[in-house]
Amino acid sequence: MKIHFIGIGGIGISGLAQYMHFQGHEVSGSDISDTIITQKLRKLGIAVTVPHNASAITNQDLVVHSAIIRPDNPEIIEAKAKGIEVLARREALLQILNTSKVYAVAGAHGKSTTTAILTAIMEGSAIIGAESKAFGSNVRYAPQSDVMIFEADESDGSFINSNPHCAIVINAEPEHMEYYDYNYELFYDSYRTFISSAPCRVLNAEDKFLSTLIGKIDAIWLYPSRDITNIEYILINDEPHTRFTFKNFGSFDVWGFGKHIALDAALAILAANESMDIEEIRKNILTFKGIKKRFDIVGTQEDTVIIDDYGHHPTEIKATFESVREYALLKGFDKITAIWQPHKYSRTIDNLEEFINCFEGAQELIILPVWAAGEASRDIDFKEKFKRYNLTMADKITRANNTITIIKDKEALKTLDKGLIIGFGAGDLTYQIRGTA
């Protein structure tokens, strides 16, 4: 089959495109600009058109587009004019995953980490919403297995079409509410549909919403406060690891720092234990090496560590910041600098009070302009709201070696080259902090 993916540079669509390419389909795609992702896709032999252009639509059998692609996109118009089937990503999942034994991981926070941990433990194909550092991609293809380990996305409701054999839900905190028209019942109903569609369910019993399902559905329930004990933060080969005791299964070591890492790992262990021996799980989990842009150590010297983190919701940032403090303590750093690029005006305004409390323990906070992600600009008085911090408002950062330079009005305000420096955001901060912008 010839399949064209519009928005192929997005992490979710790129995963589907690679998987279909590996399955032997003739895959092409397009996006608004070239990125590291589109460059990687070309190296695989996938033709990518930049920017969107009607000429990219030739004789394909199917066109799949990401959720943000508008109906007036020239490629959608051309495909419909030629009578080619056009599906949104959420609709295409019904065809792509229909023959797989899918372990689908959902939740507002921790999806990518949990999916990647489960991928380290189990054999099978995988499509993750981030790059696994263990194999350098967001996709693993295992043609000999019918297992698919899949990061299921609630942002466009597509998780209900993921054909789950096992539904793993970390949490069901309201997020992406604009898709659900801020209708909370509709949001929670989507989770009920997703969970009910799977014969196997692994759920966090201490999540506010998921706890309401106890006694109503059959599931393997995780009670983190009593099931996960003896949490320690250790360095193995100078890499951060969390050690914890899980139920009566004994001790586990997993890459990363934090109670949330132990929770993610525990859910993955329970899901894998449906078909795997616990000792094999204990051994395989050690192959998890983290995921790109999640507590991603991108620079290190004796007196400086630079970390890139995708956290863009206050719950994520707060959890990661707790890990940052533990890591700084083990490394002997007495200064933590946080650089935050807010993601979307709507998310920032909806959660402003929570964001204000995220950065406790930072000796310095640098706030960059909001990454709008297509939203119209709205006024937010960051200087007033975050005045309790040692605050710097900046336009961007640059990096040379292990030194970060803070830029405002095209002038260098200061440099950072000591202590632990961490950037939070889902925009282009990841390229700035890596020195590749």
C-alpha positions as CSV (number, residue, x, y, z in Angstrom):
1,M,0.0,0.0,0.0
2,K,1.1,3.6,-0.7
3,I,0.6,5.8,2.3
4,H,1.2,9.5,2.7
5,F,1.5,11.1,6.2
6,I,0.8,14.8,6.5
7,G,2.6,16.3,9.5
8,I,5.2,13.5,9.4
9,G,7.7,15.5,11.4
10,G,5.6,15.1,14.5
11,I,6.7,12.5,17.0
12,G,3.4,10.6,16.8
13,I,2.9,10.6,13.1
14,S,6.6,9.8,12.5
15,G,6.2,6.7,14.6
16,L,3.3,5.4,12.6
17,A,5.1,6.2,9.3
18,Q,8.2,4.3,10.3
19,Y,6.2,1.3,11.5
20,M,4.3,1.1,8.2
21,H,7.6,1.6,6.3
22,F,9.1,-1.3,8.2
23,Q,6.1,-3.4,7.4
24,G,6.8,-3.0,3.7
25,H,4.4,-0.2,2.7
26,E,5.6,2.6,0.4
27,V,5.6,5.6,2.7
28,S,5.9,9.3,2.0
29,G,5.1,12.4,4.0
30,S,5.2,16.1,4.3
31,D,5.6,18.8,7.0
32,I,5.8,22.6,7.3
33,S,9.6,22.6,7.9
34,D,12.7,20.3,8.0
35,T,13.6,18.9,11.4
36,I,15.9,16.3,12.9
37,I,12.9,13.9,12.6
38,T,12.3,14.5,8.9
39,Q,16.1,14.1,8.2
40,K,16.0,10.7,10.0
41,L,13.0,9.7,8.0
42,R,14.8,10.5,4.7
43,K,17.7,8.4,5.8
44,L,15.3,5.5,6.1
45,G,14.3,6.0,2.5
46,I,11.0,7.8,3.2
47,A,10.3,10.7,0.8
48,V,9.5,13.9,2.7
49,T,8.1,17.1,1.1
50,V,8.7,20.5,2.8
51,P,6.6,22.5,3.0
52,H,3.1,21.1,2.4
53,N,2.3,21.0,-1.3
54,A,-0.4,19.5,-3.5
55,S,2.3,18.0,-5.7
56,A,3.1,15.5,-2.9
57,I,-0.2,13.8,-3.6
58,T,0.2,11.5,-6.6
59,N,-1.2,8.0,-6.6
60,Q,-1.3,7.1,-2.9
61,D,-3.9,4.6,-1.6
62,L,-4.3,6.4,1.8
63,V,-3.5,9.8,3.3
64,V,-3.1,10.1,7.1
65,H,-2.8,13.4,8.8
66,S,-2.0,14.6,12.3
67,A,-4.7,16.3,14.5
68,I,-3.4,19.8,13.9
69,I,-3.7,19.6,10.1
70,R,-6.6,21.8,8.9
71,P,-9.1,20.8,6.2
72,D,-7.8,23.5,3.9
73,N,-4.3,21.9,3.8
74,P,-3.5,21.7,0.0
75,E,-2.6,18.0,0.3
76,I,-5.9,17.1,1.9
77,I,-7.8,19.1,-0.8
78,E,-5.7,17.4,-3.6
79,A,-6.2,13.9,-2.0
80,K,-10.0,14.3,-1.8
81,A,-10.1,15.7,-5.4
82,K,-8.3,12.5,-6.5
83,G,-10.7,10.2,-4.5
84,I,-7.9,9.1,-2.2
85,E,-9.0,8.0,1.3
86,V,-8.1,10.6,3.9
87,L,-8.0,9.7,7.6
88,A,-7.0,11.5,10.8
89,R,-4.4,9.8,12.9
90,R,-7.0,8.6,15.4
91,E,-9.0,7.0,12.6
92,A,-5.9,5.4,11.0
93,L,-5.0,3.6,14.2
94,L,-8.0,1.3,13.7
95,Q,-6.3,0.0,10.6
96,I,-2.7,0.1,11.7
97,L,-3.1,-1.7,15.0
98,N,-6.0,-4.0,14.3
99,T,-3.9,-7.2,14.1
100,S,-1.5,-6.5,17.0
101,K,-1.6,-7.6,20.6
102,V,-1.3,-4.0,21.9
103,Y,0.0,-3.0,25.3
104,A,-1.3,0.6,25.3
105,V,0.0,3.1,27.8
106,A,-2.2,6.1,28.6
107,G,-2.2,9.0,31.1
108,A,-1.6,12.7,31.3
109,H,2.0,12.3,32.6
110,G,4.6,9.5,32.3
111,K,3.3,7.8,29.2
112,S,6.6,7.9,27.2
113,T,8.7,6.8,30.2
114,T,6.3,3.9,31.1
115,T,6.1,2.8,27.4
116,A,9.9,2.9,27.0
117,I,10.4,1.0,30.3
118,L,7.9,-1.7,29.1
119,T,9.7,-1.8,25.7
120,A,13.0,-2.5,27.6
121,I,11.3,-5.3,29.5
122,M,9.3,-7.0,26.8
123,E,10.0,-8.2,23.3
124,G,7.9,-6.9,20.4
125,S,7.4,-3.8,18.3
126,A,7.0,-0.4,19.9
127,I,5.8,3.1,19.0
128,I,6.8,5.6,21.7
129,G,6.1,9.3,21.9
130,A,9.8,10.0,22.5
131,E,13.1,8.6,21.4
132,S,14.3,5.7,23.6
133,K,18.0,6.3,24.3
134,A,18.5,2.5,24.4
135,F,17.9,2.1,20.7
136,G,18.0,5.7,19.4
137,S,14.5,5.9,18.0
138,N,10.8,6.2,18.9
139,V,10.1,3.0,17.0
140,R,11.3,-0.6,17.4
141,Y,10.2,-3.1,14.8
142,A,10.0,-6.8,15.7
143,P,8.4,-8.7,12.7
144,Q,8.6,-12.0,14.6
145,S,6.2,-10.9,17.3
146,D,2.6,-9.8,17.3
147,V,3.1,-7.7,20.4
148,M,2.9,-3.9,20.0
149,I,3.9,-1.6,22.9
150,F,2.2,1.6,22.1
151,E,2.0,5.1,23.7
152,A,-1.7,5.9,23.5
153,D,-2.6,9.5,23.2
154,E,-5.6,11.2,24.9
155,S,-4.9,14.6,23.4
156,D,-7.0,13.9,20.3
157,G,-9.0,11.0,21.8
158,S,-7.0,8.5,19.6
159,F,-6.3,6.2,22.5
160,I,-9.8,4.7,22.3
161,N,-8.8,3.4,18.8
162,S,-5.6,1.7,19.9
163,N,-7.1,-1.8,20.1
164,P,-5.6,-2.5,23.5
165,H,-5.0,-6.0,24.8
166,C,-3.7,-4.4,27.9
167,A,-4.6,-0.9,29.0
168,I,-2.0,0.6,31.3
169,V,-3.1,3.9,32.8
170,I,-0.7,5.9,35.0
171,N,-3.1,8.8,35.8
172,A,-6.1,10.5,34.3
173,E,-5.5,14.1,35.2
174,P,-7.4,16.5,32.9
175,E,-5.1,17.7,30.1
176,H,-5.7,18.8,26.5
177,M,-9.2,19.9,27.6
178,E,-9.5,22.2,24.6
179,Y,-10.1,19.0,22.5
180,Y,-12.9,17.9,24.9
181,D,-14.5,21.4,24.9
182,Y,-13.6,21.6,28.6
183,N,-16.3,18.9,29.2
184,Y,-14.9,16.8,32.0
185,E,-17.5,14.1,31.7
186,L,-16.6,13.7,28.0
187,F,-12.9,13.5,29.0
188,Y,-13.4,10.8,31.7
189,D,-15.8,8.9,29.5
190,S,-13.0,8.6,26.9
191,Y,-10.9,7.0,29.6
192,R,-13.7,4.6,30.6
193,T,-14.1,3.6,26.9
194,F,-10.3,3.0,26.6
195,I,-10.1,0.9,29.8
196,S,-13.2,-1.1,29.1
197,S,-12.1,-2.1,25.6
198,A,-9.1,-4.1,27.0
199,P,-9.3,-7.6,28.5
200,C,-6.2,-6.8,30.6
201,R,-6.0,-3.6,32.7
202,V,-3.2,-2.2,34.8
203,L,-4.3,0.9,36.7
204,N,-3.1,3.3,39.4
205,A,-5.5,2.9,42.3
206,E,-4.4,6.1,43.9
207,D,-5.3,8.4,40.9
208,K,-8.3,10.5,41.8
209,F,-10.4,9.3,38.8
210,L,-9.2,5.8,38.4
211,S,-9.9,5.1,42.1
212,T,-13.6,5.6,41.3
213,L,-13.4,2.5,39.2
214,I,-12.3,0.2,42.0
215,G,-15.0,-2.5,42.5
216,K,-16.6,-1.6,39.1
217,I,-14.1,-3.2,36.7
218,D,-11.6,-6.1,37.0
219,A,-8.0,-4.8,36.9
220,I,-4.6,-5.3,38.3
221,W,-4.4,-2.4,40.7
222,L,-1.2,-0.6,41.8
223,Y,-1.3,1.1,45.2
224,P,1.9,3.1,45.0
225,S,2.0,4.3,48.7
226,R,2.0,0.7,50.0
227,D,3.3,-1.4,47.1
228,I,6.4,0.7,46.4
229,T,8.8,1.0,49.4
230,N,12.4,1.6,50.3
231,I,13.0,4.2,47.5
232,E,16.7,5.2,47.2
233,Y,18.4,7.4,44.6
234,I,21.8,6.1,43.5
235,L,24.4,6.6,40.9
236,I,25.4,3.6,38.7
237,N,28.4,4.5,36.5
238,D,27.5,8.2,37.4
239,E,24.0,7.7,35.8
240,P,20.9,8.4,37.9
241,H,18.9,5.4,39.1
242,T,16.0,4.8,41.4
243,R,16.1,1.6,43.6
244,F,12.9,0.5,45.2
245,T,11.2,-2.6,46.7
246,F,8.0,-3.6,44.9
247,K,5.4,-5.7,46.7
248,N,6.9,-9.1,47.4
249,F,8.9,-9.1,44.2
250,G,12.0,-7.8,45.7
251,S,14.3,-4.9,44.7
252,F,14.5,-3.2,41.2
253,D,16.8,-0.6,39.8
254,V,15.6,1.7,37.0
255,W,17.2,4.5,35.2
256,G,16.1,8.0,36.4
257,F,15.3,9.7,39.6
258,G,12.0,10.1,41.4
259,K,9.0,8.5,43.0
260,H,7.3,9.0,39.6
261,I,10.0,6.8,37.9
262,A,9.3,4.0,40.5
263,L,5.6,4.3,39.8
264,D,6.1,4.2,36.0
265,A,8.3,1.1,36.4
266,A,5.9,-0.6,38.8
267,L,3.1,-0.3,36.2
268,A,5.3,-1.7,33.5
269,I,6.4,-4.6,35.7
270,L,2.8,-5.5,36.4
271,A,1.9,-5.4,32.7
272,A,4.9,-7.5,31.7
273,N,4.3,-10.0,34.6
274,E,1.1,-11.1,32.8
275,S,3.3,-13.1,30.4
276,M,6.9,-12.9,31.9
277,D,8.8,-14.3,34.8
278,I,9.7,-11.6,37.4
279,E,13.4,-12.4,37.3
280,E,13.5,-11.9,33.6
281,I,11.7,-8.6,34.2
282,R,14.2,-7.5,36.9
283,K,17.1,-8.2,34.4
284,N,15.6,-6.6,31.4
285,I,14.5,-3.4,33.1
286,L,18.2,-2.5,33.5
287,T,18.4,-2.0,29.7
288,F,16.2,1.1,30.0
289,K,18.5,4.1,29.6
290,G,15.9,6.9,29.7
291,I,14.3,8.7,26.8
292,K,15.4,11.8,24.9
293,K,14.1,15.1,26.4
294,R,13.1,13.4,29.8
295,F,15.7,14.2,32.4
296,D,18.1,14.0,29.4
297,I,21.7,14.8,30.5
298,V,23.0,16.7,27.5
299,G,26.2,18.2,29.0
300,T,28.4,17.2,31.8
301,Q,31.7,18.4,33.3
302,E,33.1,18.2,36.8
303,D,31.3,21.4,38.0
304,T,28.4,21.5,35.6
305,V,25.5,19.3,34.4
306,I,23.0,20.5,31.7
307,I,19.7,18.6,31.5
308,D,16.9,18.9,28.9
309,D,13.4,18.0,30.0
310,Y,10.2,17.9,28.0
311,G,8.1,18.8,31.1
312,H,5.5,21.3,30.2
313,H,2.7,20.7,32.7
314,P,3.1,21.7,36.3
315,T,2.7,18.2,37.6
316,E,5.5,17.0,35.4
317,I,7.8,19.8,36.2
318,K,7.2,19.5,40.0
319,A,8.0,15.8,39.9
320,T,11.1,16.3,37.8
321,F,12.3,19.1,40.0
322,E,12.2,16.9,43.0
323,S,14.5,14.5,41.1
324,V,16.7,17.4,40.1
325,R,17.2,18.3,43.8
326,E,18.2,14.8,44.6
327,Y,20.6,14.6,41.7
328,A,22.2,17.9,42.6
329,L,22.7,16.6,46.2
330,L,24.4,13.4,45.0
331,K,26.6,15.4,42.6
332,G,27.5,18.0,45.3
333,F,26.1,21.0,43.4
334,D,24.7,23.9,45.5
335,K,23.2,25.8,42.6
336,I,20.2,24.8,40.5
337,T,19.2,27.1,37.5
338,A,15.8,26.4,35.9
339,I,15.1,27.7,32.3
340,W,11.4,27.5,31.4
341,Q,9.8,28.0,28.0
342,P,6.1,27.9,28.7
343,H,4.1,25.8,26.2
344,K,0.8,27.2,24.9
345,Y,-0.9,30.3,26.3
346,S,-4.0,28.2,27.2
347,R,-2.1,25.7,29.3
348,T,0.0,28.4,31.0
349,I,-3.1,30.4,32.0
350,D,-5.2,27.4,33.0
351,N,-2.4,26.2,35.4
352,L,-0.7,29.5,36.3
353,E,-0.9,29.1,40.1
354,E,0.5,25.5,39.8
355,F,3.3,26.7,37.6
356,I,4.2,29.4,40.1
357,N,4.9,26.7,42.7
358,C,6.9,24.4,40.4
359,F,10.3,25.8,40.8
360,E,10.8,25.7,44.5
361,G,14.5,25.1,45.2
362,A,15.8,26.9,42.1
363,Q,18.5,29.4,42.9
364,E,17.7,31.1,39.6
365,L,14.7,31.0,37.2
366,I,14.9,32.1,33.6
367,I,11.7,32.4,31.7
368,L,11.6,32.5,27.9
369,P,8.7,33.6,25.6
370,V,5.7,31.3,25.4
371,W,6.0,28.7,22.7
372,A,2.5,29.4,21.2
373,A,2.1,26.1,19.2
374,G,-0.2,28.0,16.9
375,E,-2.3,29.8,19.6
376,A,-3.0,33.5,19.5
377,S,-0.9,35.6,21.9
378,R,-2.3,36.5,25.3
379,D,-1.0,38.7,28.1
380,I,0.7,37.0,31.0
381,D,2.5,39.1,33.6
382,F,5.3,36.7,34.3
383,K,7.5,39.3,36.0
384,E,4.8,40.0,38.6
385,K,3.5,36.4,39.0
386,F,7.0,34.9,39.5
387,K,8.6,37.8,41.4
388,R,9.4,35.6,44.5
389,Y,12.1,33.9,42.4
390,N,15.5,35.2,41.4
391,L,14.0,35.9,38.0
392,T,15.4,36.8,34.6
393,M,13.1,37.3,31.6
394,A,15.0,36.5,28.4
395,D,14.4,36.0,24.7
396,K,16.5,32.9,24.1
397,I,19.6,31.0,25.2
398,T,22.7,29.8,23.3
399,R,25.2,27.2,24.2
400,A,28.8,26.7,23.5
401,N,30.5,23.6,25.1
402,N,29.1,23.6,28.7
403,T,28.4,27.3,28.9
404,I,24.8,28.7,28.5
405,T,24.4,32.4,27.4
406,I,21.2,34.2,28.3
407,I,20.1,36.6,25.5
408,K,17.6,39.5,25.8
409,D,17.1,42.1,23.0
410,K,20.0,40.5,21.1
411,E,22.3,41.3,24.1
412,A,24.1,38.8,26.3
413,L,22.7,39.2,29.8
414,K,24.8,36.6,31.6
415,T,26.4,33.2,31.2
416,L,25.8,30.0,33.2
417,D,28.6,27.5,33.6
418,K,28.3,26.2,37.2
419,G,26.0,23.8,39.0
420,L,23.0,22.0,37.6
421,I,21.2,23.7,34.7
422,I,17.8,22.3,33.5
423,G,15.5,23.4,30.7
424,F,11.8,22.7,30.8
425,G,9.6,22.9,27.7
426,A,8.0,21.2,24.7
427,G,9.0,23.9,22.2
428,D,12.4,24.7,20.6
429,L,14.2,25.1,23.9
430,T,15.4,21.5,23.4
431,Y,17.5,22.7,20.4
432,Q,18.7,25.9,22.2
433,I,19.9,24.0,25.3
434,R,21.7,21.4,23.1
435,G,23.4,24.1,21.1
436,T,21.8,23.0,17.8
437,A,19.2,25.8,17.4
